[in-house]
Amino acid sequence: MNDGSASLDSFIDKWRQRWPEWGVMAVFVPQAQRVTVAAWFALLQELRDAAWAGIDPAPGLAKLAWWQEELRGWSRGARRHPLGEALQKLDAPWGDLGGSLSVLPATRSPASQADDTMALEAFSHSLLACERSLFGGGVPVPPDVAATVALLRGERALVQGDREGAVALAGLDVSMAVSRPRRLQQAVVQGRLRQFASGRQASRLPALRLLFTGWRVARQG
């Protein structure tokens, strides 16, 4: 994977273009965490696109293999990707996250619901462990993992344009008691899913709705 002259800002900007709702949601994140939050979700976007986007899975498989190596390098103090400028030096289980990427190829077109759940749970455990290190919050309990699995399925439905999947997930109550950034992203994804399930384009949510939703999430801690 050759990033050439790509910078940290370019990858964060790409994420912000995909999720403009965070222009509002960021006000509910402590100032000191905002760059980390942006870089973290930009990283997850890179992993999500590699796992689920595009017609041909081969380029994504190559990217996931590259990211496995990169994240294991972060755990040893090395980095190549620009997102590492904001994340690599932070104390998080990067090697475990990299190892968990091995389950994602099977979730692109899962053989069964059970297999999909098992794979996404494995990835969710590593994802939530990183977020607890980066943003605090309680130790994830099984309902938090289940909610994260549902959220990942929702993001997959949006990436793949799967309206049937969006309909199945749009009405789920997937509240969780983990970090505030995770809960804010959950709210954004659920809003997008409801749009998509209703037949509208899954685009930016209204600012006033976002302000109310972000305020409600922030009140939870």
N, C-alpha and C positions, 0 to 999 in steps of 0.2 A: 504493500500500500504506500503510494507516494503522495504526500501532502504538498510537495513543492513549496510554494510561498504562502500556503494557507496559514492563517493565524488563529489564535484563540478566539478573537472577536468574530472571525468569519464563521466559525462553527456555532458560536452562540447566536449570531445574527440569523443563521439558517434555522435554528430552533425557534427563535422569536417570530420569524416569518410564518412558521408552521403553527405556532401557538401564540398568536397575538394577545390572547386573554391574559397572558402573564404580564403585559403592560399594566394591567390593573391589579392582578393578584400579588405582584411583587411588593405592593405597599403593605401587605400583611405579613411579610417576612422581615425579620430584623435586618437592619442595614448591613451589619457585618457578615451576614450569610448570603447576601443576594448574588454575588458573583459565583460563590460555590453552588448555590441552587441552580443558577443558569447553566453552569458548566456540567453539573451532574445530569440535569435533564437533557442537555445536548448530547451527552454521552449515551444516555438511554435511548435517545432517538437514533443515534448511529447504530446501536445494537438492534433496535426494533426494525429499522429499515433493512439491515443485513439479513435478519431472520425471516422477514415476512413480505418485503416489498418486491415488486417486479414480477415479470412472467417467468423468467429463467432463474431458477434457484442457484445456479453455479456461482455467479459473482458474489451473492450473499454468503455462500458457504466459505468462499475464500476470505471475505472480510471478517467473518466470525473467527476463522482460524487465526487471522492476523491479530484480531483483538484479544484472543486468548493469550497469545504470546506477549502482546503489549501490556496487558493487565498483570500478568505474572512478572513482567519486567518492572512495573510500578512497585510491586511488593519488594523488589530488590534494590530500589532506588534509581532505576533507569527509566527513561521515557523517550518516546519519539513523537507521539501525536501531540498537536498543540493543546488539546484539552488537558493534557498532563501538567501544563503550566499552572493551572488552577487547582488540580486535584491530586497529583501524584504524591506531593509531600504531606498531604493530610493523612492522619492515622485512620485507615479504613482497611478492611480485609480484601484488598484488590486481587490477591492471588486466588482467593476463594471465588470471587466474582468471575474471574477469568475461567476457572475450572468449570463453573456452572454453565458457561456458554455451550458446552458440549451437548446439552439437552435441547437447545433451541431449534436445530434443524428439524427435529421430529415434530415440532409444533407448527410448522408451516402449513402442512396438510395432515393433521393428526389421524392416526389409524383408528383411534377410538377416543371417546370422552375420558375414559379412565387413564389411558396413556397420556393424553393431553394434560390432565390434572396432575399426574405424577411429575411430568416434566416441568410444568409451570410452577408447581410447588417447590421443586428443587431450586429453580431460578429465583423464585420469590424469597426464599430463605436468605440467599446470598445478597439479593438486592436490599432487603430490609436490614440486614446486618450492616451493610455499608451506610444506609441512611441513618441508622441509630448512631453510628460513629460520627457521621458528618453533622447531623442536626439534632441529636438527642432524642428524647422520647422513651417510652417504656419498652420492655422486652416484648417482642411480638408474641402474641398468643395465637392458637389455631384460627380464631375468627379473623384476625388480621391477615394471616397468610391466605385464607380463603378469599377475603376481600381483594387482596393484591392479585390473586389469580384471576378473579372476575374483571379487575381493571385491565390486566394484560390482555385478556380476551377482547375487551372492549377496544383497546388500542389496535389490536390485530384486525378487528372488524373494520375499523376506520382506515387502516393502511391498505387493506385488501378490497375495500369497497363492498363489504359483505353486509347488505341491508338485513338479511335474515338473521345474521348474528347480532346485529345492532338491535333489532326488535326484541330478541331473546334477552338481551342484557340491559336495555334502557331502563326498565322498571325495577331492577334489582336494588335492594337496600344493602349497600356494601360499605356501610360506615365502619371506620376503624379507629383505633386509639393510638396510632403511631405518630410519626413526626408531622408537623404542620405542613411542610411542603408536599408530603405525600397526600395529605387530606385535601389540599388545594388542587393538586393535579387530578385527584379522584373526582372532585366537583366539576372541573373543566371537562374531563372525559365523559362523565355522565350527561352533562349538558349537550355535548356534541352528539352523543349516541341518541339522545331524545330527538334532536333535530333530524338526524339521519333516518331514524326509525319512522318518523312522521312523513317522510318523503321529501323533506327539504335537503338542501346541500348542507353538509356538516362543516359550517364555517364559523367565523368568530361569533361568540355569544355577546348579547347586549351588555354594555358597560354597567348600567344600573343593576342588572341582575347579578353581574359578577361582583359588584361592590357589596351587595347584600349577602351573597353566598360567602365571599371572603370574610366579611365581618362575622358571620355565623360560625365559620370554621375557626377563626381566630379566638372566639370566645371559648372554644373547647380546650384551649391551652396551647 
